């Protein structure tokens, strides 16, 4: 999607989508940090375990696949691929 393809209504919706995603990302990050702290406080993990964790090759492949799929979905939505245009 290029700037020339965006109409004013598109920019408003794109801006609102980014705000919504940012809010949801914050909630996720906030809850993840709370979960990590709760697990560390209860002795399930130690502080810093998640930051220092080194995934094995199988997990790395899964994470890469998931990341690529998410990026593709976002780009497809931005490009309106597969959508009929009225």
Secondary structure, DSSP 8 states (H G I E B T S, - for coil): --GGG--HHHHHHHHHHHHHHHHHHHHHHHHHHHHHHHHHHTTSS-TTHHHH----HHHHHHHHHHHHHHHHHHHHHHHTTT----
